[in-house]
């Protein structure tokens, strides 16, 4: 089999970091979008971002199968992989499967993630978002070769990302 010639973008970061928004502003019809939240929704029939723990093994298996398939098959021109992946070994494992992929981490501070989550009408505000964001930051470890986008506040209501 030949390795993929698809442009693959792996977007990682805590909940509320802007991975989905970043992708939505850049994707084109025909791009592949591989998102754990969307897989949970498809496999459970529950609302977006509701993730019953009992389904995790099934969702993870489908996710990893799609990533492996992406590495060794005829692919769309571009693919987007959205995931938390705070642990360095998790991101290394995907990069080992997809060595030519562009790996970007959204390093958005806890407070900003929580502000975005609170203002998102599509998010279930009863979920323990603060615990999930804090857990991501607790386990985050940088690795060589990844782009880190750092969110910075420049003044009232002005925001920007920096590489």
C-alpha positions in Angstrom: 0.0 0.0 0.0 1.1 3.5 -0.6 1.1 6.1 2.1 -1.5 8.8 2.1 -1.1 11.9 0.0 -3.9 13.6 1.9 -3.2 16.9 3.8 -4.0 15.8 7.3 -4.6 18.4 10.1 -4.6 17.1 13.7 -6.1 19.7 16.0 -5.7 19.1 19.8 -6.6 21.1 22.9 -8.9 21.4 25.9 -12.7 21.7 25.6 -13.5 25.2 24.5 -10.1 25.8 22.9 -11.6 26.5 19.4 -10.6 23.3 17.5 -14.0 22.9 15.9 -14.3 26.6 15.1 -10.8 26.7 13.5 -11.7 23.7 11.4 -15.1 25.0 10.4 -13.5 28.2 9.1 -11.1 26.2 6.9 -12.7 23.0 5.7 -14.0 22.5 2.2 -16.7 20.1 0.9 -15.2 16.7 0.5 -12.8 17.1 3.4 -12.8 14.2 5.9 -13.7 15.3 9.5 -12.9 12.8 12.2 -14.2 14.1 15.6 -14.7 12.0 18.7 -17.7 14.1 19.7 -19.4 13.5 16.3 -18.6 9.7 16.5 -20.2 9.5 19.9 -23.3 11.2 18.6 -23.4 8.9 15.6 -22.9 5.8 17.6 -25.2 6.7 20.5 -28.0 8.8 19.0 -27.5 11.2 21.9 -27.0 15.0 21.6 -23.6 16.3 20.4 -20.9 16.0 23.1 -22.8 13.6 25.3 -20.4 10.7 25.8 -21.6 7.6 27.7 -18.5 5.9 29.2 -19.9 2.5 28.2 -19.5 3.4 24.5 -15.9 4.6 24.7 -14.3 1.3 23.6 -16.5 1.3 20.5 -16.0 4.9 19.6 -12.2 4.6 20.2 -12.0 1.6 17.9 -13.9 3.3 15.1 -11.7 6.4 15.6 -8.4 4.5 15.4 -9.7 2.4 12.5 -10.5 5.6 10.5 -7.0 7.0 11.3 -5.3 3.8 10.2 -7.4 3.7 7.0 -6.5 7.3 6.4 -2.8 6.5 6.5 -2.9 3.8 3.8 -5.7 4.4 1.4 -6.9 6.7 -1.3 -8.1 9.7 0.5 -9.9 13.0 0.2 -7.6 16.0 -0.5 -7.7 17.1 3.1 -8.6 15.6 6.5 -9.3 17.1 9.9 -8.8 15.1 13.1 -10.2 16.8 16.2 -9.2 15.5 19.6 -8.2 16.5 23.1 -5.0 14.3 23.3 -3.3 16.1 26.2 -0.8 13.3 26.8 2.4 13.4 24.7 2.3 9.7 24.0 -1.3 9.9 22.6 -0.2 12.6 20.0 3.0 10.7 19.2 1.0 7.5 18.5 -1.2 9.3 16.0 1.8 11.0 14.4 3.5 7.6 14.1 0.5 6.4 12.1 0.2 9.7 10.1 3.8 10.9 10.0 3.1 13.7 7.4 0.3 15.2 9.4 0.2 18.7 10.6 -0.1 18.6 14.4 -1.5 21.7 16.1 -2.2 22.2 19.8 -4.5 25.0 20.9 -3.0 26.2 24.2 -6.0 28.3 25.4 -6.0 29.1 29.1 -8.5 27.5 31.5 -10.4 30.8 32.1 -10.9 31.5 28.4 -12.0 27.9 27.7 -14.6 28.3 30.4 -15.8 31.6 29.1 -16.3 30.1 25.6 -18.1 27.1 27.0 -20.4 29.2 29.1 -21.4 31.3 26.0 -21.9 28.3 23.7 -25.7 27.6 23.5 -25.0 24.2 22.0 -23.1 22.9 25.1 -24.8 21.2 27.9 -24.0 23.5 30.8 -24.6 20.6 33.3 -21.5 18.7 32.2 -18.5 19.1 34.4 -16.6 21.3 31.9 -14.4 22.9 34.5 -13.1 19.4 35.5 -12.6 18.4 31.9 -10.6 21.6 31.0 -8.6 21.3 34.2 -7.9 17.6 33.5 -6.6 18.4 30.0 -4.2 21.0 31.4 -3.1 18.7 34.2 -2.1 16.0 31.6 -0.8 18.2 28.8 2.8 17.6 27.8 4.3 19.3 24.7 6.2 17.3 22.1 8.8 18.2 19.5 7.4 19.1 16.1 4.0 20.2 17.0 2.7 23.7 16.5 1.4 25.3 19.6 -1.1 28.1 19.1 -1.2 30.3 22.2 -4.2 32.5 22.8 -3.5 36.0 24.1 -5.7 38.8 25.1 -4.7 42.2 23.6 -7.2 44.5 25.3 -10.9 44.9 25.7 -12.7 42.4 23.5 -9.6 41.8 21.3 -8.2 38.3 21.0 -5.5 36.7 18.8 -3.7 33.5 18.4 0.1 33.3 18.1 2.3 30.5 17.0 
